[in-house]
Amino acid sequence: MFKLKLVLQDGTEFVGESFGKLKEASGEVVFSTGMTGYPESLTDPSYTGQILVLTYPLQGNYGVEEMMRDHGVIQNFESGKIHVAGLIVSEYSDSFSHWAAKKSLGEWLEEHEIPAITGIDTRMLTKQLREKGSTLGKIVALSNDKSNDFDDPNTRNLAAEVSCQEPIIYPAGKKMVIVPDTGVKENIIRSLLERDVTVARVPWDYDFFEDKELKRFSGLLFPNGPGDPKKVKKTIELMEYALEHQKKPVMGICLGSQMMALAAGARTFKMKYGNRSHNQPVQDLKTGQCYITSQNHGYAVRPRSLPKEFEVWFKNLNDNTVEGIHHKTKPFYAVQFHPEATPGPEDTNWIFDKFVADL
């Protein structure tokens, strides 16, 4: 194997061996503490522009299965491509064992031209990210000594980069939900289709209010996506119009929660290192019930900035950040975590039932 190194913006270097595409890459270095689910995580559009550090030490042991579609929806992956800029692991297993596996993790990464490094002390790296916060970094050859060419993905409108280009209709039932594609995970679409709801997936800046075919929608779902929510201005404008001029249910997930807060007049902020894992505890402040959730975000809502019409619905029991908001009188609500999970627990899958019941 060839040697590569991960260089952080402060000059810290970690040397390891390449097992993906032998190339250089730059982005924001973040970590996730999930124990399983690398096929789903790597294809999650929310990781666009990021070099992902997986803290669970062994990766690749169950390989990667073939990407299949059912009625146009991708199965067992969250999109049709790998979105991370690079991957960092402690120990990569080139030998894999799973009945559905067709290729190794390394082969899959090479196909998608994603660099990856194994043999790095991910525990030390994660501790540094927790203490100093998420940072910019790059994967380079050992001979590369340049120190200033770091790419900050959060300066771009990443949602526009991962969005579909034309409306896509997934027929399933009489009720229709419009999903502005800011980087929607496939399991959000699957979760709606399983409940006999037709999904209209539209580009992030698509004015569905002017589309004669889509005007009959029953509700709106603003999904997850990558980057700074303030960059997705057109989608926020569409949500703002929806909150002000119509009473049909509006739901947000992850980035969608931040966009709902911004559309309502609240503020968001960049977290020190974000919450990316499958075991984040949250509490429903209306019922007191606690849930274990799957999360992947680097921004959060400032609770005191919420207008009087909105209030906090869920809070994170680790850091007390906002995990959900809702309107006091109208069917407008959003969660920062992922009720569709994949990977992760399905404790909050009932939120889709609530949304569909409100349609």
C-alpha positions as CSV (number, residue, x, y, z in Angstrom):
1,M,0.0,0.0,0.0
2,F,1.1,3.6,-0.7
3,K,1.5,6.0,2.2
4,L,-0.7,9.1,2.6
5,K,-1.1,11.6,5.3
6,L,-3.9,13.6,6.7
7,V,-2.9,17.2,7.3
8,L,-5.0,19.5,9.6
9,Q,-5.1,23.2,9.2
10,D,-3.1,23.7,12.3
11,G,-0.2,21.7,10.8
12,T,-0.9,18.4,12.7
13,E,-0.2,15.3,10.5
14,F,-1.3,11.7,10.7
15,V,0.4,9.2,8.4
16,G,-1.3,6.0,7.2
17,E,-1.8,3.7,4.2
18,S,-4.1,4.3,1.2
19,F,-6.9,1.8,0.5
20,G,-9.2,3.8,-1.7
21,K,-8.5,5.9,-4.8
22,L,-4.9,7.1,-4.7
23,K,-5.5,10.9,-4.9
24,E,-5.5,14.0,-2.8
25,A,-8.5,15.7,-1.3
26,S,-9.5,18.6,0.9
27,G,-12.5,19.4,3.1
28,E,-13.8,19.7,6.7
29,V,-12.6,16.9,9.0
30,V,-15.4,15.5,11.1
31,F,-16.0,12.3,13.1
32,S,-18.8,9.9,13.5
33,T,-19.1,7.4,16.4
34,G,-21.5,4.9,14.7
35,M,-20.4,1.3,15.0
36,T,-22.0,0.1,11.7
37,G,-23.5,1.5,8.6
38,Y,-20.6,2.8,6.5
39,P,-22.4,2.1,3.1
40,E,-25.3,4.4,4.3
41,S,-23.1,7.0,5.9
42,L,-20.8,7.4,2.9
43,T,-23.7,7.8,0.5
44,D,-25.4,10.4,2.8
45,P,-25.4,13.7,0.9
46,S,-25.0,15.6,4.2
47,Y,-21.4,14.5,4.3
48,T,-20.6,16.4,1.0
49,G,-17.3,18.2,1.3
50,Q,-16.2,16.5,4.5
51,I,-13.4,14.1,5.3
52,L,-15.1,11.6,7.5
53,V,-13.3,9.9,10.5
54,L,-15.0,6.7,11.6
55,T,-14.2,6.1,15.3
56,Y,-15.2,2.4,15.4
57,P,-11.8,0.7,14.8
58,L,-12.7,-2.0,12.3
59,Q,-14.2,-1.0,9.0
60,G,-14.9,-2.9,5.8
61,N,-15.5,-6.3,7.4
62,Y,-18.9,-6.8,5.8
63,G,-18.1,-5.4,2.4
64,V,-20.5,-3.5,0.1
65,E,-23.5,-5.0,-1.7
66,E,-24.8,-4.2,-5.1
67,M,-26.8,-1.0,-5.5
68,M,-30.4,-1.9,-6.4
69,R,-33.5,0.2,-7.1
70,D,-37.2,-0.5,-6.4
71,H,-39.6,1.7,-8.2
72,G,-36.9,4.2,-8.8
73,V,-35.8,4.3,-5.1
74,I,-32.3,3.2,-4.2
75,Q,-32.3,0.3,-1.7
76,N,-29.8,0.0,1.3
77,F,-27.9,3.2,0.3
78,E,-28.8,6.8,0.9
79,S,-28.0,8.1,-2.6
80,G,-26.5,6.9,-5.8
81,K,-22.9,7.9,-5.0
82,I,-20.3,8.4,-2.3
83,H,-20.4,12.0,-1.0
84,V,-17.6,12.2,1.5
85,A,-14.4,13.9,0.2
86,G,-12.3,11.3,2.0
87,L,-12.4,8.5,4.6
88,I,-10.1,7.9,7.7
89,V,-10.2,4.7,9.6
90,S,-8.1,2.9,12.2
91,E,-8.1,-0.5,10.7
92,Y,-9.4,-1.5,7.3
93,S,-10.4,-5.1,6.5
94,D,-9.8,-6.0,2.9
95,S,-11.4,-9.4,3.7
96,F,-15.1,-9.2,4.0
97,S,-17.9,-11.6,4.9
98,H,-21.6,-10.9,4.2
99,W,-24.1,-12.9,2.1
100,A,-25.1,-9.9,0.1
101,A,-21.6,-8.3,-0.4
102,K,-20.3,-8.0,-3.9
103,K,-17.1,-6.0,-3.4
104,S,-14.7,-4.7,-0.7
105,L,-15.0,-1.2,0.8
106,G,-11.7,-0.3,-0.8
107,E,-12.9,-1.4,-4.3
108,W,-16.1,0.7,-3.9
109,L,-14.1,3.8,-2.8
110,E,-11.8,3.4,-5.8
111,E,-14.7,3.1,-8.2
112,H,-16.1,6.4,-6.9
113,E,-12.6,8.0,-6.8
114,I,-12.6,8.6,-3.0
115,P,-9.3,8.6,-1.1
116,A,-9.1,6.7,2.2
117,I,-6.4,6.1,4.8
118,T,-6.1,3.3,7.3
119,G,-3.6,2.9,10.2
120,I,-4.3,6.3,11.7
121,D,-4.8,6.7,15.5
122,T,-8.5,7.8,15.1
123,R,-8.8,8.0,18.9
124,M,-6.1,10.6,19.1
125,L,-7.5,12.4,16.1
126,T,-11.1,12.4,17.5
127,K,-9.9,13.8,20.8
128,Q,-8.2,16.6,19.0
129,L,-11.4,17.4,17.0
130,R,-13.4,17.3,20.2
131,E,-11.0,19.7,22.0
132,K,-10.3,22.1,19.2
133,G,-13.4,21.6,17.1
134,S,-14.0,20.5,13.5
135,T,-11.2,21.8,11.3
136,L,-10.2,21.9,7.7
137,G,-7.9,19.2,6.5
138,K,-6.5,17.5,3.4
139,I,-5.3,14.0,2.3
140,V,-2.0,14.3,0.5
141,A,1.1,12.4,-0.5
142,L,4.0,12.3,2.0
143,S,6.0,14.6,-0.2
144,N,3.3,17.4,-0.3
145,D,4.4,20.1,2.1
146,K,2.0,22.8,1.0
147,S,0.1,24.2,4.0
148,N,-2.4,26.8,2.8
149,D,-4.5,25.2,0.1
150,F,-7.4,24.1,2.3
151,D,-10.9,24.0,0.9
152,D,-13.7,25.2,3.2
153,P,-16.9,23.5,1.8
154,N,-19.1,25.6,4.1
155,T,-18.5,28.7,2.0
156,R,-20.5,27.0,-0.9
157,N,-24.1,26.2,-1.4
158,L,-23.6,22.5,-1.0
159,A,-27.3,21.7,-1.2
160,A,-27.4,23.0,-4.8
161,E,-24.5,20.7,-5.6
162,V,-26.3,17.5,-4.5
163,S,-29.9,18.4,-5.5
164,C,-31.7,16.7,-8.3
165,Q,-32.0,18.9,-11.5
166,E,-35.6,18.1,-12.5
167,P,-38.7,17.1,-10.5
168,I,-39.1,13.3,-9.9
169,I,-42.4,11.8,-9.0
170,Y,-42.6,8.6,-6.9
171,P,-46.3,7.5,-7.1
172,A,-47.8,5.6,-4.1
173,G,-51.1,7.1,-3.0
174,K,-53.6,9.9,-3.3
175,K,-51.8,12.2,-0.9
176,M,-48.7,13.9,-2.2
177,V,-45.8,15.4,-0.3
178,I,-43.3,17.8,-1.9
179,V,-39.7,17.3,-0.9
180,P,-37.3,20.1,-2.0
181,D,-34.1,18.2,-2.6
182,T,-31.4,19.8,-0.5
183,G,-29.6,16.4,-0.2
184,V,-32.5,14.2,0.8
185,K,-31.6,10.7,2.0
186,E,-33.3,7.8,0.1
187,N,-34.8,6.4,3.3
188,I,-36.8,9.6,3.9
189,I,-38.5,8.9,0.5
190,R,-38.9,5.2,1.4
191,S,-40.4,6.2,4.7
192,L,-43.1,8.2,2.9
193,L,-43.8,5.6,0.2
194,E,-44.2,2.9,2.8
195,R,-47.1,5.0,4.2
196,D,-48.8,5.2,0.8
197,V,-47.8,8.8,0.2
198,T,-46.8,10.0,-3.3
199,V,-43.5,11.9,-3.2
200,A,-42.7,14.8,-5.5
201,R,-38.9,15.4,-5.2
202,V,-38.0,18.8,-6.7
203,P,-34.8,20.8,-7.1
204,W,-33.7,22.8,-4.1
205,D,-34.8,26.1,-5.7
206,Y,-37.9,24.9,-7.5
207,D,-41.0,27.1,-7.0
208,F,-43.6,24.3,-6.6
209,F,-46.2,26.9,-5.8
210,E,-46.2,27.9,-9.4
211,D,-46.4,24.4,-10.7
212,K,-50.0,23.5,-11.7
213,E,-49.4,19.8,-11.4
214,L,-48.0,20.1,-7.9
215,K,-50.4,22.7,-6.4
216,R,-52.6,19.8,-5.1
217,F,-49.9,18.8,-2.6
218,S,-51.0,17.6,0.8
219,G,-47.9,18.6,2.7
220,L,-44.2,19.7,2.5
221,L,-41.2,18.0,3.9
222,F,-37.9,19.9,4.0
223,P,-35.2,17.2,4.4
224,N,-31.5,16.9,5.4
225,G,-28.6,18.2,3.4
226,P,-25.0,19.4,3.7
227,G,-23.4,22.7,4.7
228,D,-24.4,26.0,6.2
229,P,-28.3,26.4,6.2
230,K,-27.9,30.1,5.5
231,K,-26.5,29.3,2.1
232,V,-29.8,27.7,1.0
233,K,-31.6,31.0,0.6
234,K,-34.1,30.1,-2.1
235,T,-35.3,27.0,-0.2
236,I,-35.7,29.1,3.0
237,E,-37.7,31.7,1.0
238,L,-40.1,28.9,-0.2
239,M,-40.5,27.6,3.4
240,E,-41.1,31.2,4.6
241,Y,-43.9,31.6,2.1
242,A,-45.3,28.2,3.1
243,L,-45.3,29.2,6.8
244,E,-47.0,32.5,6.1
245,H,-49.5,31.7,3.3
246,Q,-50.7,28.1,3.7
247,K,-51.9,25.8,6.5
248,K,-50.9,22.4,5.1
249,P,-48.5,20.4,7.3
250,V,-44.8,21.3,7.0
251,M,-42.1,19.1,8.4
252,G,-38.4,19.5,8.5
253,I,-35.6,17.0,9.1
254,C,-32.0,18.0,10.1
255,L,-31.1,20.8,7.7
256,G,-34.8,21.2,7.3
257,S,-35.1,22.0,11.0
258,Q,-32.5,24.7,10.7
259,M,-34.2,26.1,7.6
260,M,-37.6,26.2,9.4
261,A,-36.0,28.2,12.2
262,L,-34.4,30.6,9.8
263,A,-37.7,30.9,7.8
264,A,-39.5,31.7,11.1
265,G,-37.0,34.5,11.9
266,A,-34.7,32.6,14.3
267,R,-30.9,32.1,14.1
268,T,-28.5,29.2,13.7
269,F,-24.9,28.7,14.7
270,K,-22.0,26.4,13.8
271,M,-21.4,23.8,16.5
272,K,-17.9,23.1,17.8
273,Y,-17.7,19.6,16.3
274,G,-21.3,18.7,15.7
275,N,-23.3,15.5,16.5
276,R,-22.7,12.6,14.2
277,S,-23.6,9.2,15.7
278,H,-26.3,6.6,16.2
279,N,-26.8,7.0,19.9
280,Q,-27.7,10.6,20.7
281,P,-30.3,10.9,23.5
282,V,-33.1,13.4,23.0
283,Q,-36.1,14.3,25.1
284,D,-39.6,15.2,24.0
285,L,-40.3,18.3,26.1
286,K,-44.1,17.9,25.7
287,T,-44.2,14.3,27.0
288,G,-40.9,13.9,28.9
289,Q,-40.2,10.7,26.8
290,C,-36.6,10.1,25.9
291,Y,-35.4,8.5,22.6
292,I,-32.1,7.3,21.2
293,T,-31.5,8.9,17.8
294,S,-29.3,8.9,14.7
295,Q,-27.7,12.3,13.9
296,N,-25.5,14.0,11.4
297,H,-25.2,17.8,11.7
298,G,-22.8,20.5,12.4
299,Y,-25.2,23.4,12.8
300,A,-28.0,24.0,15.4
301,V,-30.8,26.5,16.2
302,R,-30.4,29.2,18.9
303,P,-33.5,28.5,21.1
304,R,-33.8,32.1,22.5
305,S,-34.0,33.4,18.9
306,L,-37.2,31.5,18.2
307,P,-40.3,33.8,17.6
308,K,-43.2,33.5,20.1
309,E,-45.2,31.4,17.7
310,F,-42.6,28.6,17.9
311,E,-41.2,26.6,20.8
312,V,-38.6,23.9,21.4
313,W,-40.0,20.4,20.9
314,F,-36.9,18.2,21.6
315,K,-33.6,18.8,23.3
316,N,-30.3,16.9,23.2
317,L,-29.6,15.4,26.6
318,N,-25.8,15.4,26.0
319,D,-25.3,19.1,25.2
320,N,-28.8,20.6,25.6
321,T,-28.9,21.8,21.9
322,V,-32.2,22.1,20.1
323,E,-33.3,18.8,18.6
324,G,-36.8,19.9,17.4
325,I,-39.1,22.8,17.1
326,H,-42.9,23.2,16.5
327,H,-45.4,25.9,15.9
328,K,-47.8,26.4,18.8
329,T,-51.0,26.3,16.8
330,K,-50.3,25.2,13.2
331,P,-49.0,21.8,11.9
332,F,-45.4,23.1,11.3
333,Y,-42.7,21.1,13.1
334,A,-39.1,19.9,12.6
335,V,-36.6,17.6,14.1
336,Q,-32.8,17.9,14.1
337,F,-32.2,14.2,14.3
338,H,-33.0,11.5,11.7
339,P,-36.3,9.7,12.4
340,E,-35.7,7.6,9.2
341,A,-32.4,6.5,10.8
342,T,-30.4,4.2,8.4
343,P,-28.0,3.8,9.9
344,G,-29.2,3.9,13.5
345,P,-32.1,3.2,15.8
346,E,-35.7,3.6,14.6
347,D,-37.1,4.9,18.0
348,T,-38.5,8.1,16.4
349,N,-40.0,6.6,13.2
350,W,-43.4,7.5,14.6
351,I,-42.8,11.1,13.6
352,F,-43.5,10.0,10.0
353,D,-46.8,8.5,11.2
354,K,-47.7,11.8,12.8
355,F,-46.9,13.8,9.7
356,V,-48.9,11.5,7.4
357,A,-51.8,11.6,9.8
358,D,-51.7,15.4,9.6
359,L,-51.9,15.4,5.8
